[in-house]
Amino acid sequence: MRFLVVFDVAYVCLLVADFSLSVVVSTFREAKAANGEALCGISAPNKTLNDIPVRVQCVSSCPGCASPCLAVNYWKNTKLCQLFYYAPVKGVRQDCVVYEVTNLIY
């Protein structure tokens, strides 16, 4: 009898987990100043990735994070990718572009 109770509890937990599945769709928008200049996140990033050859690879690394990404910096010349789990302070920096992230959960 004890085995059945444990099995029933495990089965209910699996059903709850199955019904709680959701899909997160992330969109990325380049942040620009009022004059059209590209902005960069100037706060300290939560995570930094090196040797990222193209910005698409940088932005695509964001959804794989444990915490939801809210912004991504990409440094073109140094191939550096910085992930922010909060909205960073933005400013103009040479060779850097920040992408603001919108996460929609379905």
C-alpha positions, 0 to 999 in steps of 0.5 A: 500500500505504501508503494501505491501512495508514493507512485500516485504522488509521483504521477500527480507531480508529473501531470502538474509538470506536464501542464505547466509547460510554456513557450518563451518567445524572445524578440530583440530590438537595437537601442538607439539614441534620439539622434539615431546613434547606437547605444551600449549597455554601460552597466556591469553585465551578468555574463560575458562570452568571448570569441563570438564571431557574429551578433546573431550568435550573441543574441541567440545565446540569450534564451539559453540562460537560466535567468531571463535576459533583458539586454545583450551587448555585442562588441564588433571588433573584440567579438565580445558578448555581454548578457544582462539579466536586468535593464542596464544603463545605456550610453554611446560607446564605439563598436558596441550595440545593445539589444533590448529583449522582450520575452513573451510567455505563451 
